[in-house]
Amino acid sequence: MAIEKKTHGFGSDLAKAAKFVRADIAADKIAKALGYDDCGCSGRAAALDNPDLLVNKIFYKNQEDDEINEEQNG
């Protein structure tokens, strides 16, 4: 079983949820049927991982501090 990476923000969590319910596969097939090369999921996830977004400031504000503390504690 693959080890999941820590999320970087709301976009990463949303991408995980879409992958879990297989919505990413459906979005890719719809995009290809409409003639697009990519569904845009990765770009959307990157945009939603922006640390300046309010949702990331509220729910993911201590995540960077936790990672720094883990590195310092060994």
PDB file of N, CA, C, O and CB in Angstrom:
ATOM      1  N   MET A   1       0.839  -1.180   0.000  1.00  0.00           N
ATOM      2  CA  MET A   1       0.000   0.000   0.000  1.00  0.00           C
ATOM      3  C   MET A   1       0.880   1.238   0.000  1.00  0.00           C
ATOM      4  O   MET A   1       1.835   1.316   0.773  1.00  0.00           O
ATOM      5  CB  MET A   1      -0.952   0.001   1.210  1.00  0.00           C
ATOM      6  N   ALA A   2       0.578   2.195  -0.845  1.00  0.00           N
ATOM      7  CA  ALA A   2       1.376   3.410  -0.983  1.00  0.00           C
ATOM      8  C   ALA A   2       1.166   4.332   0.209  1.00  0.00           C
ATOM      9  O   ALA A   2       0.076   4.413   0.774  1.00  0.00           O
ATOM     10  CB  ALA A   2       1.025   4.139  -2.283  1.00  0.00           C
ATOM     11  N   ILE A   3       2.224   5.016   0.570  1.00  0.00           N
ATOM     12  CA  ILE A   3       2.148   5.983   1.662  1.00  0.00           C
ATOM     13  C   ILE A   3       1.708   7.318   1.075  1.00  0.00           C
ATOM     14  O   ILE A   3       2.308   7.814   0.122  1.00  0.00           O
ATOM     15  CB  ILE A   3       3.524   6.116   2.410  1.00  0.00           C
ATOM     16  N   GLU A   4       0.656   7.894   1.651  1.00  0.00           N
ATOM     17  CA  GLU A   4       0.137   9.174   1.180  1.00  0.00           C
ATOM     18  C   GLU A   4       1.020  10.301   1.671  1.00  0.00           C
ATOM     19  O   GLU A   4       1.495  10.272   2.806  1.00  0.00           O
ATOM     20  CB  GLU A   4      -1.311   9.385   1.646  1.00  0.00           C
ATOM     21  N   LYS A   5       1.243  11.288   0.832  1.00  0.00           N
ATOM     22  CA  LYS A   5       2.009  12.470   1.205  1.00  0.00           C
ATOM     23  C   LYS A   5       1.141  13.370   2.065  1.00  0.00           C
ATOM     24  O   LYS A   5      -0.087  13.328   1.988  1.00  0.00           O
ATOM     25  CB  LYS A   5       2.515  13.227  -0.048  1.00  0.00           C
ATOM     26  N   LYS A   6       1.796  14.190   2.892  1.00  0.00           N
ATOM     27  CA  LYS A   6       1.049  15.176   3.667  1.00  0.00           C
ATOM     28  C   LYS A   6       0.481  16.213   2.714  1.00  0.00           C
ATOM     29  O   LYS A   6       1.089  16.544   1.696  1.00  0.00           O
ATOM     30  CB  LYS A   6       1.948  15.847   4.748  1.00  0.00           C
ATOM     31  N   THR A   7      -0.678  16.711   3.056  1.00  0.00           N
ATOM     32  CA  THR A   7      -1.304  17.712   2.204  1.00  0.00           C
ATOM     33  C   THR A   7      -0.674  19.073   2.444  1.00  0.00           C
ATOM     34  O   THR A   7      -0.165  19.362   3.527  1.00  0.00           O
ATOM     35  CB  THR A   7      -2.817  17.771   2.455  1.00  0.00           C
ATOM     36  N   HIS A   8      -0.718  19.889   1.424  1.00  0.00           N
ATOM     37  CA  HIS A   8      -0.143  21.220   1.513  1.00  0.00           C
ATOM     38  C   HIS A   8      -1.217  22.275   1.700  1.00  0.00           C
ATOM     39  O   HIS A   8      -0.896  23.433   1.967  1.00  0.00           O
ATOM     40  CB  HIS A   8       0.674  21.525   0.276  1.00  0.00           C
ATOM     41  N   GLY A   9      -2.471  21.910   1.567  1.00  0.00           N
ATOM     42  CA  GLY A   9      -3.558  22.864   1.703  1.00  0.00           C
ATOM     43  C   GLY A   9      -4.862  22.274   1.206  1.00  0.00           C
ATOM     44  O   GLY A   9      -4.988  21.063   1.024  1.00  0.00           O
ATOM     45  N   PHE A  10      -5.819  23.144   0.991  1.00  0.00           N
ATOM     46  CA  PHE A  10      -7.153  22.723   0.576  1.00  0.00           C
ATOM     47  C   PHE A  10      -7.134  22.018  -0.780  1.00  0.00           C
ATOM     48  O   PHE A  10      -7.872  21.055  -0.986  1.00  0.00           O
ATOM     49  CB  PHE A  10      -8.083  23.922   0.522  1.00  0.00           C
ATOM     50  N   GLY A  11      -6.305  22.485  -1.695  1.00  0.00           N
ATOM     51  CA  GLY A  11      -6.233  21.886  -3.022  1.00  0.00           C
ATOM     52  C   GLY A  11      -5.769  20.442  -2.985  1.00  0.00           C
ATOM     53  O   GLY A  11      -6.284  19.604  -3.726  1.00  0.00           O
ATOM     54  N   SER A  12      -4.802  20.144  -2.131  1.00  0.00           N
ATOM     55  CA  SER A  12      -4.306  18.770  -2.002  1.00  0.00           C
ATOM     56  C   SER A  12      -5.381  17.858  -1.411  1.00  0.00           C
ATOM     57  O   SER A  12      -5.551  16.720  -1.851  1.00  0.00           O
ATOM     58  CB  SER A  12      -3.038  18.735  -1.124  1.00  0.00           C
ATOM     59  N   ASP A  13      -6.100  18.364  -0.417  1.00  0.00           N
ATOM     60  CA  ASP A  13      -7.174  17.566   0.175  1.00  0.00           C
ATOM     61  C   ASP A  13      -8.304  17.328  -0.821  1.00  0.00           C
ATOM     62  O   ASP A  13      -8.867  16.236  -0.885  1.00  0.00           O
ATOM     63  CB  ASP A  13      -7.717  18.254   1.427  1.00  0.00           C
ATOM     64  N   LEU A  14      -8.627  18.351  -1.590  1.00  0.00           N
ATOM     65  CA  LEU A  14      -9.668  18.214  -2.605  1.00  0.00           C
ATOM     66  C   LEU A  14      -9.253  17.212  -3.678  1.00  0.00           C
ATOM     67  O   LEU A  14     -10.077  16.415  -4.128  1.00  0.00           O
ATOM     68  CB  LEU A  14      -9.976  19.573  -3.242  1.00  0.00           C
ATOM     69  N   ALA A  15      -8.002  17.242  -4.088  1.00  0.00           N
ATOM     70  CA  ALA A  15      -7.498  16.295  -5.081  1.00  0.00           C
ATOM     71  C   ALA A  15      -7.526  14.869  -4.540  1.00  0.00           C
ATOM     72  O   ALA A  15      -7.849  13.936  -5.275  1.00  0.00           O
ATOM     73  CB  ALA A  15      -6.072  16.672  -5.502  1.00  0.00           C
ATOM     74  N   LYS A  16      -7.191  14.690  -3.263  1.00  0.00           N
ATOM     75  CA  LYS A  16      -7.253  13.361  -2.646  1.00  0.00           C
ATOM     76  C   LYS A  16      -8.688  12.835  -2.642  1.00  0.00           C
ATOM     77  O   LYS A  16      -8.929  11.669  -2.952  1.00  0.00           O
ATOM     78  CB  LYS A  16      -6.697  13.406  -1.205  1.00  0.00           C
ATOM     79  N   ALA A  17      -9.638  13.703  -2.288  1.00  0.00           N
ATOM     80  CA  ALA A  17     -11.044  13.294  -2.254  1.00  0.00           C
ATOM     81  C   ALA A  17     -11.537  12.936  -3.651  1.00  0.00           C
ATOM     82  O   ALA A  17     -12.266  11.959  -3.820  1.00  0.00           O
ATOM     83  CB  ALA A  17     -11.916  14.410  -1.656  1.00  0.00           C
ATOM     84  N   ALA A  18     -11.146  13.715  -4.646  1.00  0.00           N
ATOM     85  CA  ALA A  18     -11.549  13.427  -6.028  1.00  0.00           C
ATOM     86  C   ALA A  18     -10.966  12.100  -6.499  1.00  0.00           C
ATOM     87  O   ALA A  18     -11.628  11.332  -7.198  1.00  0.00           O
ATOM     88  CB  ALA A  18     -11.104  14.561  -6.966  1.00  0.00           C
ATOM     89  N   LYS A  19      -9.737  11.844  -6.115  1.00  0.00           N
ATOM     90  CA  LYS A  19      -9.106  10.576  -6.488  1.00  0.00           C
ATOM     91  C   LYS A  19      -9.786   9.400  -5.787  1.00  0.00           C
ATOM     92  O   LYS A  19      -9.954   8.334  -6.380  1.00  0.00           O
ATOM     93  CB  LYS A  19      -7.606  10.602  -6.145  1.00  0.00           C
ATOM     94  N   PHE A  20     -10.172   9.593  -4.535  1.00  0.00           N
ATOM     95  CA  PHE A  20     -10.816   8.538  -3.767  1.00  0.00           C
ATOM     96  C   PHE A  20     -12.149   8.122  -4.385  1.00  0.00           C
ATOM     97  O   PHE A  20     -12.462   6.933  -4.435  1.00  0.00           O
ATOM     98  CB  PHE A  20     -11.026   8.992  -2.334  1.00  0.00           C
ATOM     99  N   VAL A  21     -12.933   9.086  -4.853  1.00  0.00           N
ATOM    100  CA  VAL A  21     -14.238   8.774  -5.442  1.00  0.00           C
ATOM    101  C   VAL A  21     -14.168   8.613  -6.958  1.00  0.00           C
ATOM    102  O   VAL A  21     -15.192   8.487  -7.628  1.00  0.00           O
ATOM    103  CB  VAL A  21     -15.238   9.860  -5.092  1.00  0.00           C
ATOM    104  N   ARG A  22     -12.949   8.620  -7.488  1.00  0.00           N
ATOM    105  CA  ARG A  22     -12.679   8.413  -8.915  1.00  0.00           C
ATOM    106  C   ARG A  22     -13.224   9.542  -9.795  1.00  0.00           C
ATOM    107  O   ARG A  22     -13.461   9.341 -10.986  1.00  0.00           O
ATOM    108  CB  ARG A  22     -13.276   7.095  -9.361  1.00  0.00           C
ATOM    109  N   ALA A  23     -13.419  10.712  -9.217  1.00  0.00           N
ATOM    110  CA  ALA A  23     -13.891  11.854  -9.995  1.00  0.00           C
ATOM    111  C   ALA A  23     -12.798  12.366 -10.924  1.00  0.00           C
ATOM    112  O   ALA A  23     -13.089  12.984 -11.948  1.00  0.00           O
ATOM    113  CB  ALA A  23     -14.364  12.977  -9.065  1.00  0.00           C
ATOM    114  N   ASP A  24     -11.539  12.109 -10.570  1.00  0.00           N
ATOM    115  CA  ASP A  24     -10.445  12.553 -11.430  1.00  0.00           C
ATOM    116  C   ASP A  24     -10.439  11.800 -12.752  1.00  0.00           C
ATOM    117  O   ASP A  24     -10.111  12.372 -13.792  1.00  0.00           O
ATOM    118  CB  ASP A  24      -9.107  12.371 -10.722  1.00  0.00           C
ATOM    119  N   ILE A  25     -10.796  10.541 -12.720  1.00  0.00           N
ATOM    120  CA  ILE A  25     -10.869   9.744 -13.948  1.00  0.00           C
ATOM    121  C   ILE A  25     -12.020  10.231 -14.820  1.00  0.00           C
ATOM    122  O   ILE A  25     -11.880  10.358 -16.037  1.00  0.00           O
ATOM    123  CB  ILE A  25     -11.042   8.240 -13.619  1.00  0.00           C
ATOM    124  N   ALA A  26     -13.162  10.503 -14.186  1.00  0.00           N
ATOM    125  CA  ALA A  26     -14.317  10.998 -14.929  1.00  0.00           C
ATOM    126  C   ALA A  26     -14.023  12.364 -15.544  1.00  0.00           C
ATOM    127  O   ALA A  26     -14.391  12.617 -16.691  1.00  0.00           O
ATOM    128  CB  ALA A  26     -15.547  11.082 -14.013  1.00  0.00           C
ATOM    129  N   ALA A  27     -13.372  13.235 -14.803  1.00  0.00           N
ATOM    130  CA  ALA A  27     -13.041  14.568 -15.313  1.00  0.00           C
ATOM    131  C   ALA A  27     -12.075  14.468 -16.488  1.00  0.00           C
ATOM    132  O   ALA A  27     -12.193  15.220 -17.455  1.00  0.00           O
ATOM    133  CB  ALA A  27     -12.433  15.439 -14.200  1.00  0.00           C
ATOM    134  N   ASP A  28     -11.132  13.552 -16.408  1.00  0.00           N
ATOM    135  CA  ASP A  28     -10.175  13.374 -17.496  1.00  0.00           C
ATOM    136  C   ASP A  28     -10.873  12.861 -18.755  1.00  0.00           C
ATOM    137  O   ASP A  28     -10.580  13.325 -19.857  1.00  0.00           O
ATOM    138  CB  ASP A  28      -9.060  12.405 -17.073  1.00  0.00           C
ATOM    139  N   LYS A  29     -11.787  11.913 -18.599  1.00  0.00           N
ATOM    140  CA  LYS A  29     -12.517  11.381 -19.756  1.00  0.00           C
ATOM    141  C   LYS A  29     -13.419  12.437 -20.389  1.00  0.00           C
ATOM    142  O   LYS A  29     -13.528  12.505 -21.613  1.00  0.00           O
ATOM    143  CB  LYS A  29     -13.351  10.169 -19.342  1.00  0.00           C
ATOM    144  N   ILE A  30     -14.062  13.254 -19.570  1.00  0.00           N
ATOM    145  CA  ILE A  30     -14.921  14.321 -20.085  1.00  0.00           C
ATOM    146  C   ILE A  30     -14.086  15.356 -20.824  1.00  0.00           C
ATOM    147  O   ILE A  30     -14.481  15.827 -21.891  1.00  0.00           O
ATOM    148  CB  ILE A  30     -15.713  14.989 -18.941  1.00  0.00           C
ATOM    149  N   ALA A  31     -12.939  15.711 -20.267  1.00  0.00           N
ATOM    150  CA  ALA A  31     -12.064  16.691 -20.906  1.00  0.00           C
ATOM    151  C   ALA A  31     -11.572  16.174 -22.258  1.00  0.00           C
ATOM    152  O   ALA A  31     -11.537  16.920 -23.237  1.00  0.00           O
ATOM    153  CB  ALA A  31     -10.867  17.022 -19.994  1.00  0.00           C
ATOM    154  N   LYS A  32     -11.197  14.909 -22.307  1.00  0.00           N
ATOM    155  CA  LYS A  32     -10.729  14.325 -23.570  1.00  0.00           C
ATOM    156  C   LYS A  32     -11.866  14.260 -24.592  1.00  0.00           C
ATOM    157  O   LYS A  32     -11.636  14.466 -25.783  1.00  0.00           O
ATOM    158  CB  LYS A  32     -10.147  12.913 -23.331  1.00  0.00           C
ATOM    159  N   ALA A  33     -13.104  13.972 -24.133  1.00  0.00           N
ATOM    160  CA  ALA A  33     -14.247  13.920 -25.035  1.00  0.00           C
ATOM    161  C   ALA A  33     -14.565  15.306 -25.613  1.00  0.00           C
ATOM    162  O   ALA A  33     -15.057  15.420 -26.735  1.00  0.00           O
ATOM    163  CB  ALA A  33     -15.471  13.359 -24.303  1.00  0.00           C
ATOM    164  N   LEU A  34     -14.279  16.348 -24.840  1.00  0.00           N
ATOM    165  CA  LEU A  34     -14.521  17.716 -25.299  1.00  0.00           C
ATOM    166  C   LEU A  34     -13.347  18.289 -26.092  1.00  0.00           C
ATOM    167  O   LEU A  34     -13.413  19.412 -26.591  1.00  0.00           O
ATOM    168  CB  LEU A  34     -14.814  18.608 -24.115  1.00  0.00           C
ATOM    169  N   GLY A  35     -12.278  17.507 -26.203  1.00  0.00           N
ATOM    170  CA  GLY A  35     -11.144  17.922 -27.012  1.00  0.00           C
ATOM    171  C   GLY A  35     -10.021  18.610 -26.267  1.00  0.00           C
ATOM    172  O   GLY A  35      -9.110  19.154 -26.890  1.00  0.00           O
ATOM    173  N   TYR A  36     -10.067  18.595 -24.944  1.00  0.00           N
ATOM    174  CA  TYR A  36      -8.993  19.199 -24.153  1.00  0.00           C
ATOM    175  C   TYR A  36      -7.928  18.151 -23.844  1.00  0.00           C
ATOM    176  O   TYR A  36      -8.229  16.964 -23.720  1.00  0.00           O
ATOM    177  CB  TYR A  36      -9.550  19.813 -22.840  1.00  0.00           C
ATOM    178  N   ASP A  37      -6.689  18.599 -23.721  1.00  0.00           N
ATOM    179  CA  ASP A  37      -5.602  17.673 -23.393  1.00  0.00           C
ATOM    180  C   ASP A  37      -5.607  17.289 -21.920  1.00  0.00           C
ATOM    181  O   ASP A  37      -5.268  16.162 -21.558  1.00  0.00           O
ATOM    182  CB  ASP A  37      -4.260  18.289 -23.758  1.00  0.00           C
ATOM    183  N   ASP A  38      -5.993  18.236 -21.078  1.00  0.00           N
ATOM    184  CA  ASP A  38      -5.916  18.032 -19.638  1.00  0.00           C
ATOM    185  C   ASP A  38      -7.187  18.580 -18.999  1.00  0.00           C
ATOM    186  O   ASP A  38      -7.767  19.549 -19.489  1.00  0.00           O
ATOM    187  CB  ASP A  38      -4.649  18.715 -19.038  1.00  0.00           C
ATOM    188  N   CYS A  39      -7.618  17.957 -17.902  1.00  0.00           N
ATOM    189  CA  CYS A  39      -8.832  18.422 -17.229  1.00  0.00           C
ATOM    190  C   CYS A  39      -8.570  19.646 -16.356  1.00  0.00           C
ATOM    191  O   CYS A  39      -9.513  20.322 -15.944  1.00  0.00           O
ATOM    192  CB  CYS A  39      -9.421  17.303 -16.381  1.00  0.00           C
ATOM    193  N   GLY A  40      -7.306  19.939 -16.068  1.00  0.00           N
ATOM    194  CA  GLY A  40      -6.968  21.101 -15.257  1.00  0.00           C
ATOM    195  C   GLY A  40      -6.949  20.840 -13.768  1.00  0.00           C
ATOM    196  O   GLY A  40      -6.851  21.781 -12.980  1.00  0.00           O
ATOM    197  N   CYS A  41      -7.039  19.591 -13.364  1.00  0.00           N
ATOM    198  CA  CYS A  41      -7.096  19.265 -11.940  1.00  0.00           C
ATOM    199  C   CYS A  41      -5.822  19.662 -11.198  1.00  0.00           C
ATOM    200  O   CYS A  41      -5.893  20.189 -10.088  1.00  0.00           O
ATOM    201  CB  CYS A  41      -7.347  17.783 -11.761  1.00  0.00           C
ATOM    202  N   SER A  42      -4.674  19.416 -11.792  1.00  0.00           N
ATOM    203  CA  SER A  42      -3.420  19.721 -11.101  1.00  0.00           C
ATOM    204  C   SER A  42      -3.233  21.230 -10.940  1.00  0.00           C
ATOM    205  O   SER A  42      -2.756  21.685  -9.900  1.00  0.00           O
ATOM    206  CB  SER A  42      -2.230  19.121 -11.864  1.00  0.00           C
ATOM    207  N   GLY A  43      -3.600  21.997 -11.944  1.00  0.00           N
ATOM    208  CA  GLY A  43      -3.508  23.449 -11.839  1.00  0.00           C
ATOM    209  C   GLY A  43      -4.459  24.016 -10.813  1.00  0.00           C
ATOM    210  O   GLY A  43      -4.123  24.947 -10.082  1.00  0.00           O
ATOM    211  N   ARG A  44      -5.654  23.445 -10.765  1.00  0.00           N
ATOM    212  CA  ARG A  44      -6.652  23.882  -9.786  1.00  0.00           C
ATOM    213  C   ARG A  44      -6.180  23.551  -8.374  1.00  0.00           C
ATOM    214  O   ARG A  44      -6.323  24.366  -7.463  1.00  0.00           O
ATOM    215  CB  ARG A  44      -8.023  23.220 -10.065  1.00  0.00           C
ATOM    216  N   ALA A  45      -5.620  22.361  -8.191  1.00  0.00           N
ATOM    217  CA  ALA A  45      -5.125  21.969  -6.871  1.00  0.00           C
ATOM    218  C   ALA A  45      -3.981  22.880  -6.438  1.00  0.00           C
ATOM    219  O   ALA A  45      -3.908  23.275  -5.274  1.00  0.00           O
ATOM    220  CB  ALA A  45      -4.663  20.501  -6.879  1.00  0.00           C
ATOM    221  N   ALA A  46      -3.089  23.215  -7.365  1.00  0.00           N
ATOM    222  CA  ALA A  46      -1.976  24.105  -7.035  1.00  0.00           C
ATOM    223  C   ALA A  46      -2.479  25.493  -6.655  1.00  0.00           C
ATOM    224  O   ALA A  46      -1.954  26.113  -5.730  1.00  0.00           O
ATOM    225  CB  ALA A  46      -1.002  24.204  -8.213  1.00  0.00           C
ATOM    226  N   ALA A  47      -3.485  25.978  -7.359  1.00  0.00           N
ATOM    227  CA  ALA A  47      -4.044  27.296  -7.047  1.00  0.00           C
ATOM    228  C   ALA A  47      -4.731  27.301  -5.683  1.00  0.00           C
ATOM    229  O   ALA A  47      -4.661  28.290  -4.954  1.00  0.00           O
ATOM    230  CB  ALA A  47      -5.036  27.723  -8.134  1.00  0.00           C
ATOM    231  N   LEU A  48      -5.392  26.201  -5.341  1.00  0.00           N
ATOM    232  CA  LEU A  48      -6.092  26.121  -4.056  1.00  0.00           C
ATOM    233  C   LEU A  48      -5.157  25.823  -2.891  1.00  0.00           C
ATOM    234  O   LEU A  48      -5.564  25.927  -1.734  1.00  0.00           O
ATOM    235  CB  LEU A  48      -7.164  25.060  -4.121  1.00  0.00           C
ATOM    236  N   ASP A  49      -3.911  25.455  -3.178  1.00  0.00           N
ATOM    237  CA  ASP A  49      -2.920  25.240  -2.126  1.00  0.00           C
ATOM    238  C   ASP A  49      -2.222  26.534  -1.723  1.00  0.00           C
ATOM    239  O   ASP A  49      -1.340  26.517  -0.864  1.00  0.00           O
ATOM    240  CB  ASP A  49      -1.891  24.224  -2.581  1.00  0.00           C
ATOM    241  N   ASN A  50      -2.598  27.639  -2.323  1.00  0.00           N
ATOM    242  CA  ASN A  50      -1.999  28.938  -2.032  1.00  0.00           C
ATOM    243  C   ASN A  50      -2.142  29.246  -0.534  1.00  0.00           C
ATOM    244  O   ASN A  50      -3.257  29.259  -0.013  1.00  0.00           O
ATOM    245  CB  ASN A  50      -2.663  30.058  -2.893  1.00  0.00           C
ATOM    246  N   PRO A  51      -1.029  29.491   0.156  1.00  0.00           N
ATOM    247  CA  PRO A  51      -1.106  29.744   1.594  1.00  0.00           C
ATOM    248  C   PRO A  51      -1.797  31.058   1.950  1.00  0.00           C
ATOM    249  O   PRO A  51      -2.124  31.278   3.116  1.00  0.00           O
ATOM    250  CB  PRO A  51       0.274  29.741   2.175  1.00  0.00           C
ATOM    251  N   ASP A  52      -2.026  31.933   0.975  1.00  0.00           N
ATOM    252  CA  ASP A  52      -2.701  33.196   1.250  1.00  0.00           C
ATOM    253  C   ASP A  52      -4.222  33.085   1.232  1.00  0.00           C
ATOM    254  O   ASP A  52      -4.910  34.033   1.610  1.00  0.00           O
ATOM    255  CB  ASP A  52      -2.266  34.225   0.254  1.00  0.00           C
ATOM    256  N   LEU A  53      -4.754  31.952   0.801  1.00  0.00           N
ATOM    257  CA  LEU A  53      -6.208  31.759   0.806  1.00  0.00           C
ATOM    258  C   LEU A  53      -6.700  31.623   2.243  1.00  0.00           C
ATOM    259  O   LEU A  53      -6.020  31.049   3.094  1.00  0.00           O
ATOM    260  CB  LEU A  53      -6.607  30.508  -0.030  1.00  0.00           C
ATOM    261  N   LEU A  54      -7.870  32.149   2.496  1.00  0.00           N
ATOM    262  CA  LEU A  54      -8.420  32.148   3.856  1.00  0.00           C
ATOM    263  C   LEU A  54      -8.579  30.733   4.399  1.00  0.00           C
ATOM    264  O   LEU A  54      -8.260  30.477   5.560  1.00  0.00           O
ATOM    265  CB  LEU A  54      -9.766  32.865   3.881  1.00  0.00           C
ATOM    266  N   VAL A  55      -9.066  29.817   3.576  1.00  0.00           N
ATOM    267  CA  VAL A  55      -9.277  28.449   4.048  1.00  0.00           C
ATOM    268  C   VAL A  55      -7.954  27.817   4.479  1.00  0.00           C
ATOM    269  O   VAL A  55      -7.923  27.051   5.442  1.00  0.00           O
ATOM    270  CB  VAL A  55      -9.942  27.598   2.952  1.00  0.00           C
ATOM    271  N   ASN A  56      -6.877  28.124   3.784  1.00  0.00           N
ATOM    272  CA  ASN A  56      -5.575  27.584   4.161  1.00  0.00           C
ATOM    273  C   ASN A  56      -5.013  28.269   5.397  1.00  0.00           C
ATOM    274  O   ASN A  56      -4.315  27.644   6.195  1.00  0.00           O
ATOM    275  CB  ASN A  56      -4.599  27.720   3.009  1.00  0.00           C
ATOM    276  N   LYS A  57      -5.315  29.548   5.556  1.00  0.00           N
ATOM    277  CA  LYS A  57      -4.866  30.266   6.754  1.00  0.00           C
ATOM    278  C   LYS A  57      -5.550  29.729   8.002  1.00  0.00           C
ATOM    279  O   LYS A  57      -4.946  29.676   9.073  1.00  0.00           O
ATOM    280  CB  LYS A  57      -5.139  31.769   6.613  1.00  0.00           C
ATOM    281  N   ILE A  58      -6.811  29.331   7.863  1.00  0.00           N
ATOM    282  CA  ILE A  58      -7.573  28.856   9.022  1.00  0.00           C
ATOM    283  C   ILE A  58      -7.248  27.404   9.340  1.00  0.00           C
ATOM    284  O   ILE A  58      -6.911  27.088  10.482  1.00  0.00           O
ATOM    285  CB  ILE A  58      -9.074  29.009   8.774  1.00  0.00           C
ATOM    286  N   PHE A  59      -7.340  26.514   8.357  1.00  0.00           N
ATOM    287  CA  PHE A  59      -7.237  25.086   8.621  1.00  0.00           C
ATOM    288  C   PHE A  59      -5.833  24.516   8.495  1.00  0.00           C
ATOM    289  O   PHE A  59      -5.564  23.440   9.029  1.00  0.00           O
ATOM    290  CB  PHE A  59      -8.131  24.359   7.706  1.00  0.00           C
ATOM    291  N   TYR A  60      -4.929  25.205   7.803  1.00  0.00           N
ATOM    292  CA  TYR A  60      -3.601  24.660   7.571  1.00  0.00           C
ATOM    293  C   TYR A  60      -2.503  25.582   8.086  1.00  0.00           C
ATOM    294  O   TYR A  60      -1.362  25.495   7.632  1.00  0.00           O
ATOM    295  CB  TYR A  60      -3.402  24.399   6.097  1.00  0.00           C
ATOM    296  N   LYS A  61      -2.830  26.461   9.023  1.00  0.00           N
ATOM    297  CA  LYS A  61      -1.875  27.475   9.466  1.00  0.00           C
ATOM    298  C   LYS A  61      -0.722  26.894  10.267  1.00  0.00           C
ATOM    299  O   LYS A  61       0.385  27.428  10.195  1.00  0.00           O
ATOM    300  CB  LYS A  61      -2.580  28.514  10.289  1.00  0.00           C
ATOM    301  N   ASN A  62      -0.924  25.843  11.014  1.00  0.00           N
ATOM    302  CA  ASN A  62       0.125  25.294  11.864  1.00  0.00           C
ATOM    303  C   ASN A  62       0.876  24.143  11.208  1.00  0.00           C
ATOM    304  O   ASN A  62       1.785  23.583  11.821  1.00  0.00           O
ATOM    305  CB  ASN A  62      -0.466  24.831  13.165  1.00  0.00           C
ATOM    306  N   GLN A  63       0.532  23.783  10.008  1.00  0.00           N
ATOM    307  CA  GLN A  63       1.146  22.640   9.356  1.00  0.00           C
ATOM    308  C   GLN A  63       2.635  22.869   9.110  1.00  0.00           C
ATOM    309  O   GLN A  63       3.438  21.963   9.334  1.00  0.00           O
ATOM    310  CB  GLN A  63       0.438  22.345   8.046  1.00  0.00           C
ATOM    311  N   GLU A  64       3.019  24.062   8.651  1.00  0.00           N
ATOM    312  CA  GLU A  64       4.426  24.351   8.412  1.00  0.00           C
ATOM    313  C   GLU A  64       5.203  24.343   9.725  1.00  0.00           C
ATOM    314  O   GLU A  64       6.335  23.861   9.770  1.00  0.00           O
ATOM    315  CB  GLU A  64       4.585  25.705   7.705  1.00  0.00           C
ATOM    316  N   ASP A  65       4.613  24.863  10.778  1.00  0.00           N
ATOM    317  CA  ASP A  65       5.269  24.863  12.082  1.00  0.00           C
ATOM    318  C   ASP A  65       5.475  23.441  12.587  1.00  0.00           C
ATOM    319  O   ASP A  65       6.512  23.136  13.175  1.00  0.00           O
ATOM    320  CB  ASP A  65       4.449  25.669  13.093  1.00  0.00           C
ATOM    321  N   ASP A  66       4.489  22.563  12.360  1.00  0.00           N
ATOM    322  CA  ASP A  66       4.603  21.170  12.781  1.00  0.00           C
ATOM    323  C   ASP A  66       5.733  20.466  12.039  1.00  0.00           C
ATOM    324  O   ASP A  66       6.471  19.683  12.637  1.00  0.00           O
ATOM    325  CB  ASP A  66       3.282  20.432  12.550  1.00  0.00           C
ATOM    326  N   GLU A  67       5.877  20.737  10.735  1.00  0.00           N
ATOM    327  CA  GLU A  67       6.934  20.106   9.950  1.00  0.00           C
ATOM    328  C   GLU A  67       8.306  20.584  10.413  1.00  0.00           C
ATOM    329  O   GLU A  67       9.248  19.794  10.472  1.00  0.00           O
ATOM    330  CB  GLU A  67       6.744  20.401   8.455  1.00  0.00           C
ATOM    331  N   ILE A  68       8.428  21.861  10.739  1.00  0.00           N
ATOM    332  CA  ILE A  68       9.700  22.397  11.219  1.00  0.00           C
ATOM    333  C   ILE A  68      10.056  21.775  12.562  1.00  0.00           C
ATOM    334  O   ILE A  68      11.214  21.431  12.798  1.00  0.00           O
ATOM    335  CB  ILE A  68       9.637  23.934  11.339  1.00  0.00           C
ATOM    336  N   ASN A  69       9.075  21.628  13.441  1.00  0.00           N
ATOM    337  CA  ASN A  69       9.315  21.023  14.763  1.00  0.00           C
ATOM    338  C   ASN A  69       9.722  19.561  14.630  1.00  0.00           C
ATOM    339  O   ASN A  69      10.575  19.092  15.383  1.00  0.00           O
ATOM    340  CB  ASN A  69       8.059  21.137  15.648  1.00  0.00           C
ATOM    341  N   GLU A  70       9.127  18.828  13.682  1.00  0.00           N
ATOM    342  CA  GLU A  70       9.484  17.427  13.478  1.00  0.00           C
ATOM    343  C   GLU A  70      10.931  17.302  13.019  1.00  0.00           C
ATOM    344  O   GLU A  70      11.653  16.411  13.466  1.00  0.00           O
ATOM    345  CB  GLU A  70       8.544  16.776  12.456  1.00  0.00           C
ATOM    346  N   GLU A  71      11.356  18.200  12.119  1.00  0.00           N
ATOM    347  CA  GLU A  71      12.729  18.160  11.619  1.00  0.00           C
ATOM    348  C   GLU A  71      13.732  18.484  12.725  1.00  0.00           C
ATOM    349  O   GLU A  71      14.805  17.883  12.792  1.00  0.00           O
ATOM    350  CB  GLU A  71      12.899  19.139  10.454  1.00  0.00           C
ATOM    351  N   GLN A  72      13.385  19.426  13.582  1.00  0.00           N
ATOM    352  CA  GLN A  72      14.301  19.824  14.651  1.00  0.00           C
ATOM    353  C   GLN A  72      14.402  18.760  15.739  1.00  0.00           C
ATOM    354  O   GLN A  72      15.464  18.571  16.331  1.00  0.00           O
ATOM    355  CB  GLN A  72      13.850  21.143  15.262  1.00  0.00           C
ATOM    356  N   ASN A  73      13.288  18.063  16.001  1.00  0.00           N
ATOM    357  CA  ASN A  73      13.285  17.045  17.047  1.00  0.00           C
ATOM    358  C   ASN A  73      13.879  15.724  16.586  1.00  0.00           C
ATOM    359  O   ASN A  73      14.156  14.848  17.405  1.00  0.00           O
ATOM    360  CB  ASN A  73      11.883  16.819  17.535  1.00  0.00           C
ATOM    361  N   GLY A  74      14.074  15.575  15.304  1.00  0.00           N
ATOM    362  CA  GLY A  74      14.753  14.382  14.794  1.00  0.00           C
ATOM    363  C   GLY A  74      13.828  13.378  14.375  1.00  0.00           C
ATOM    364  O   GLY A  74      14.238  12.310  13.920  1.00  0.00           O
TER     365      GLY A  74
END
